[in-house]
């Protein structure tokens, strides 16, 4: 039998990760401190130093802003890691709060997504076309109450238009007259939950589904207010809850109950009106956890925008360095070094998010051969199911 000599080659790869292989919705499963702490510091640092966020909202939108303003005071090291400022302060994320309303066309209310339903489109154009905002590269708009609004005909087409104009390959990105050099990432949001009024056409649950389906299909990031409002800290779903964690089916307020049994500074932090400012709950909240969780979700999204792939593996079980491919770039037969992990299945996805190959390994072999003969040139993602979780590796055919 011919002996296979496995040589491990480590090299940088640039690749767009397929939609099917990753999550784009920052929902209750993302809005956790354990997830926040799993984000590699390099991506938080990159986001903090390279992104400039413009955020427009009214009262309910303060769940994000007051959460991110309070987070730097949570634990040792957070002041630097999650540093944030309303101005261009060196080493801190530049977060322009209430940034866009003043750019609304005359006579139009552009203070959030719930007023004039299409005002955000031209207001955003006016803002991004203004020379003083040339460095902005992330834009977020928040809802007040999403109930009764026409998400399908106004919000989603409006966001689609803005992305086509100012996104990565937008028609307004360039160096000519009327163009801006820096492309913009747009963060979608769902609406907050309403007590005993979440289901049915036009209500928060149904509206959230429309937005999340769009974002998953288009590969756009979404901060999912509705999901965070309706799931407690143990991931239990309360469909009748409101935006404060108040639920008759729970028998009270599940967020207040959790906070009362946990320690400030260890399990949760106080939200702030401004960076380093006065303590304040998110508007319409009687506890800090809701805004804490939306801050976690926000940082997850901007770390993703900064290039993080979003794959979370606990520190205790992390063995990423033991999973490797050879040769890579590749042709035909590829070898996977599992480092001795027991693997169950290996899936291969293309750039469109389609699963094009599946291998059932079912063993502890340290070297697994994958016959990928005939695959077109391009970038792919291998999803390795192992005894210690799911691991991902990029693969280039050229």
C-alpha positions in Angstrom: 0.0 0.0 0.0 1.3 3.4 -0.9 2.1 5.4 2.2 0.7 9.0 2.3 3.1 11.6 3.7 1.1 14.5 5.2 2.7 17.8 5.2 0.9 20.6 7.0 1.0 23.9 5.1 -0.2 27.1 6.8 -1.1 30.0 4.5 -3.4 32.9 4.5 -6.6 32.5 2.4 -9.2 35.0 1.3 -12.6 33.6 0.8 -16.3 34.5 1.0 -18.0 32.1 3.3 -21.2 30.5 1.9 -24.5 31.7 3.3 -25.6 28.2 4.3 -22.6 27.7 6.4 -23.0 30.6 8.8 -25.5 32.6 10.8 -26.4 36.2 9.8 -29.0 36.8 12.4 -27.9 38.1 15.8 -30.7 36.5 17.8 -31.0 35.2 21.4 -28.4 32.5 20.7 -25.8 35.1 19.8 -26.8 37.7 22.5 -24.8 36.1 25.3 -21.7 37.1 27.2 -20.2 33.6 26.5 -20.5 34.3 22.8 -19.1 37.8 23.1 -16.1 36.5 25.0 -15.5 33.8 22.3 -15.0 36.5 19.5 -11.2 36.6 18.7 -9.8 39.9 20.0 -8.2 40.6 16.6 -11.7 41.1 15.0 -13.0 43.3 17.9 -9.8 45.4 17.6 -10.3 45.6 13.8 -13.9 46.6 14.1 -13.1 49.2 16.8 -10.3 50.8 14.8 -11.7 50.6 11.3 -15.5 50.9 11.5 -17.4 54.1 11.9 -21.1 53.5 12.9 -24.0 55.8 12.2 -27.1 54.9 14.2 -30.6 56.4 14.0 -33.4 55.6 16.4 -35.9 56.8 18.9 -36.6 55.4 22.4 -36.6 51.6 21.7 -33.3 52.0 19.8 -31.6 52.9 23.0 -31.4 49.2 23.9 -28.4 49.0 21.6 -26.8 52.4 22.3 -27.1 52.3 26.1 -25.9 48.7 26.1 -22.8 49.4 24.1 -22.1 52.6 26.1 -22.2 50.6 29.4 -20.2 47.5 28.2 -16.7 49.1 28.6 -17.3 49.4 32.4 -18.3 45.7 32.8 -15.1 43.8 33.5 -11.4 44.4 33.6 -10.1 44.9 30.1 -13.5 45.8 28.6 -12.7 49.6 28.8 -10.1 49.0 26.1 -11.5 46.1 24.2 -15.0 47.5 23.8 -14.0 51.2 24.0 -16.6 53.4 22.4 -17.0 57.1 21.8 -19.5 59.5 20.2 -16.5 61.3 18.6 -13.4 60.2 16.7 -11.4 59.2 19.8 -8.3 57.2 19.0 -8.5 53.5 19.8 -12.3 53.5 20.4 -15.2 52.6 18.2 -16.6 55.8 16.7 -20.4 55.4 17.3 -22.5 58.3 15.9 -25.7 58.2 17.9 -28.9 59.9 16.5 -26.8 60.5 13.4 -29.1 60.7 10.5 -32.4 62.4 11.4 -31.1 65.9 10.6 -30.4 64.8 7.0 -34.1 64.0 6.3 -35.7 65.9 3.4 -37.6 69.0 4.4 -41.0 68.2 6.1 -40.2 64.5 6.4 -39.8 62.7 9.8 -36.6 60.5 9.5 -36.2 59.9 13.2 -36.7 56.1 13.0 -38.1 53.4 10.7 -41.6 53.6 12.1 -42.5 57.2 11.2 -42.6 57.9 7.5 -41.9 54.4 6.4 -39.8 55.3 3.4 -38.0 58.4 4.9 -34.9 56.4 5.8 -34.1 55.8 2.1 -33.5 59.5 1.1 -32.3 60.4 4.6 -29.6 57.8 4.3 -28.6 59.0 0.9 -28.4 62.6 2.0 -26.3 61.5 5.0 -23.9 59.3 3.1 -23.5 61.8 0.2 -22.5 64.6 2.6 -18.7 65.1 2.6 -18.5 65.2 6.4 -19.7 61.6 6.5 -17.3 60.2 4.0 -15.7 57.9 6.6 -18.9 56.3 7.8 -18.9 52.6 6.8 -21.7 51.1 8.9 -25.4 52.3 9.1 -28.1 51.1 11.4 -31.7 52.1 11.7 -34.0 51.0 14.5 -37.8 50.6 14.6 -40.0 52.1 17.2 -43.0 49.8 17.0 -42.9 47.5 13.9 -46.5 46.4 14.2 -48.7 47.4 11.3 -45.9 48.6 9.0 -45.3 47.4 5.5 -42.1 45.6 5.8 -42.4 43.8 2.4 -43.1 46.8 0.3 -41.2 49.5 2.1 -38.4 48.4 4.4 -36.9 45.5 2.5 -37.0 47.1 -0.9 -35.7 50.3 0.6 -32.7 48.5 2.2 -32.1 46.6 -1.1 -31.9 49.9 -2.9 -29.5 51.4 -0.4 -27.3 48.3 -0.6 -27.3 48.4 -4.4 -26.1 52.0 -4.2 -23.7 52.1 -1.3 -22.8 48.5 -0.6 -19.6 46.7 -1.5 -20.1 47.0 -5.2 -22.7 49.8 -5.1 -23.4 52.1 -8.0 -22.4 55.1 -5.9 -19.1 53.7 -4.8 -16.2 55.1 -6.8 -14.1 58.2 -7.3 -16.3 60.1 -9.8 -18.6 63.1 -9.2 -21.4 62.2 -6.8 -19.7 59.1 -5.6 -18.1 58.1 -2.3 -15.0 55.9 -2.0 -15.9 53.9 1.1 -18.6 51.2 0.8 -21.2 50.8 3.6 -22.4 47.8 5.6 -26.1 48.1 6.5 -27.4 46.4 9.6 -31.0 45.2 9.5 -33.2 45.1 12.6 -36.4 43.4 13.6 -38.9 45.1 15.9 -39.4 44.8 19.6 -42.0 42.4 21.1 -45.4 43.5 22.2 -47.2 42.0 25.2 -49.9 39.5 24.0 -49.7 40.9 20.4 -46.8 39.3 18.7 -48.5 36.9 16.3 -50.6 37.5 13.2 -50.2 39.5 10.0 -48.3 42.7 10.6 -47.2 41.9 14.1 -43.7 41.6 15.5 -43.2 37.8 15.1 -44.4 37.7 11.5 -42.5 40.9 10.6 -39.4 39.5 12.1 -39.7 36.4 10.0 -39.9 38.4 6.8 -36.8 40.4 7.7 -34.8 37.3 8.8 -35.7 35.3 5.8 -34.5 38.2 3.6 -31.2 38.6 5.5 -30.5 34.8 5.4 -31.2 34.6 1.7 -29.1 37.7 0.9 -26.3 37.3 3.4 -27.1 40.5 5.3 -26.7 40.9 9.1 -29.7 41.5 11.3 -29.9 42.4 15.0 -33.0 40.5 16.1 -34.8 42.5 18.7 -37.9 40.2 18.7 -35.9 37.1 19.4 -34.0 38.7 22.3 -37.2 40.1 23.8 -39.0 36.8 23.8 -36.3 34.4 25.0 -35.1 34.2 28.6 -31.5 33.5 29.7 -32.1 29.8 29.4 -33.3 30.1 25.8 -37.0 29.5 26.7 -39.4 31.2 24.3 -42.3 33.2 25.6 -44.5 34.2 22.7 -46.7 36.5 24.8 -43.8 38.6 26.2 -43.1 42.3 25.7 -40.0 44.3 25.3 -39.2 44.2 29.1 -39.2 40.4 29.6 -42.8 40.7 31.0 -44.8 37.5 30.3 -48.0 36.2 31.7 -47.1 32.6 30.6 -43.9 33.0 32.6 -45.8 34.6 35.5 -43.9 37.8 35.8 -40.7 39.3 34.3 -38.1 36.7 33.4 -35.3 39.2 32.9 -35.9 40.9 36.2 -36.0 37.5 37.9 -32.7 36.5 36.4 -31.1 39.8 37.3 -32.3 39.7 40.9 -30.5 36.3 41.3 -27.2 37.4 39.7 -24.4 39.8 40.5 -23.8 43.2 39.0 -20.3 43.4 37.5 -20.0 39.6 37.3 -23.1 38.5 35.4 -24.5 41.8 34.0 -23.5 45.4 33.7 -25.2 48.8 34.0 -26.2 50.5 30.8 -25.3 54.1 30.2 -26.9 57.1 28.5 -23.5 58.0 26.9 -20.0 56.5 27.0 -19.0 56.9 30.7 -22.2 58.7 31.4 -25.2 58.3 33.7 -26.6 54.8 34.4 -29.9 54.2 32.5 -32.0 51.3 31.5 -32.8 50.8 27.9 -36.0 52.8 27.3 -39.2 50.9 28.3 -37.0 48.5 30.3 -37.0 48.0 34.1 -33.8 45.9 34.0 -30.4 46.0 32.3 -30.3 42.6 30.7 -32.3 43.4 27.6 -29.9 46.2 26.6 -26.9 44.1 27.7 -27.9 41.4 25.3 -28.5 43.8 22.4 -25.0 45.1 23.0 -23.6 41.6 22.8 -25.5 41.1 19.5 -24.2 44.4 18.1 -20.5 43.5 18.8 -21.1 40.1 17.2 -22.3 41.7 14.1 -19.6 44.3 13.7 -16.9 41.6 14.4 -18.5 39.7 11.5 -18.4 42.8 9.4 -14.7 43.2 10.3 -14.0 39.7 8.9 -14.8 37.2 11.7 -16.4 34.0 10.4 -18.6 33.7 13.5 -17.8 30.1 14.4 -18.0 29.7 18.1 -16.2 26.9 19.9 -15.8 26.9 23.7 -12.3 27.5 25.0 -12.3 24.2 26.8 -12.9 22.2 23.6 -11.1 24.4 21.1 -8.6 22.3 19.0 -8.8 24.2 15.7 -5.1 24.0 15.2 -5.3 20.2 14.9 -7.7 20.4 11.8 -5.8 21.0 8.6 -5.9 20.3 4.9 -3.3 19.3 2.4 -2.7 20.4 -0.4 -4.4 23.8 -0.1 -4.7 25.3 -2.8 -5.8 21.9 -4.1 -6.5 19.7 -7.1 -8.4 16.4 -7.0 -7.6 14.4 -3.9 -7.4 16.3 -0.7 -6.3 15.0 2.7 -7.8 16.1 6.0 -5.7 15.9 9.2 -8.1 15.6 12.1 -5.5 15.5 14.8 -7.0 12.3 16.2 -10.5 13.7 16.6 -13.3 11.3 15.9 -15.2 12.7 12.9 -18.7 11.8 11.8 -19.3 13.8 8.6 -17.5 16.2 6.3 -19.6 18.6 4.1 -18.3 20.8 1.3 -20.1 24.0 0.4 -19.6 26.3 -2.6 -19.8 30.1 -2.7 -23.6 30.0 -3.2 -24.1 28.1 0.0 -25.0 24.9 -1.8 -23.7 21.6 -0.3 -21.9 19.9 -3.1 -20.2 17.0 -1.4 -20.7 14.9 1.7 -18.4 12.4 3.3 -19.3 10.0 6.1 -16.1 9.2 8.0 -17.3 7.6 11.2 -13.9 6.9 12.7 -10.8 8.2 14.5 -8.4 8.1 11.5 -6.0 11.0 11.7 -5.9 11.3 7.9 -9.0 11.2 5.8 -8.8 11.4 2.0 -11.5 13.4 0.2 -12.0 12.8 -3.5 -12.9 16.3 -4.9 -11.9 15.5 -8.5 -13.6 17.7 -11.1 -14.5 20.6 -8.8 -14.3 24.0 -10.6 -11.7 26.6 -9.5 -12.8 28.7 -6.6 -13.2 28.9 -2.9 -15.0 26.3 -0.8 -15.8 25.7 2.9 -15.4 22.3 4.6 -17.7 21.7 7.6 -16.2 19.0 9.8 -18.5 17.4 12.3 -16.4 16.0 15.2 -16.7 14.7 18.7 -15.8 18.2 20.0 -18.1 20.2 17.8 -18.1 21.6 14.3 -15.0 23.0 12.8 -14.6 24.9 9.5 -11.7 25.0 7.0 -11.4 27.1 3.8 -10.3 25.3 0.7 -9.2 26.8 -2.6 -9.1 25.0 -6.0 -6.9 26.6 -8.6 
